[in-house]
């Protein structure tokens, strides 16, 4: 299992991303860190699911540009 520091190092976004830019996010809870399986965007100080527009209820700790397959 990857350590928290190793996972954070994989997410290189600094500050807040541009509002309508879809990004991958790393979240954290009492069990550890996890990556959401869908793109998100940061709008008006809140994280949202890029596809549905719904607000996230997760604690986002880092972000990076969406990686293309």
Secondary structure as UniProt FT lines:
FT   HELIX           4..9
FT   TURN            19..20
FT   STRAND          23..29
FT   TURN            30..31
FT   STRAND          32..35
FT   STRAND          40..43
FT   TURN            44..45
FT   STRAND          46..49
FT   TURN            50..52
FT   STRAND          60..65
//
